[in-house]
Amino acid sequence: MSENISRSISRSREPRAISPLRRRMLDEMSIRELSDKTRADYIRHVETLTRFIGRAPDTATPDDLRAFQAHQRVAGVQPPSMNSAVSALRFFFTFA
């Protein structure tokens, strides 16, 4: 195996640094014994919001959240997925 490929594989196995905000959310989900699927869904929804607003999720304003929901609707996100996102973001803003 070439040295470049070996280094690339090694880096991909290294643990990714976790921000304090993500660590707190993970800790809060653990305390409440949320299922692995719920944890993954909540993280995914917060990441989607983060990409949408282009900054840290804890800086989102009510207008950002309304715009995010409007964007989801226009993008064809189905009501159950939107409800899941609302639950995830409510959890995030309440506990993280």
Secondary structure, 3 states (H helix, E strand, C coil): CCHHHHHHHHHHHCCCCCCHHHHHHHHHHHHCCCCHHHHHHHHHHHHHHHHHHCCCHHHCCHHHHHHHHHHHHHCCCCHHHHHHHHHHHHHHHHHC
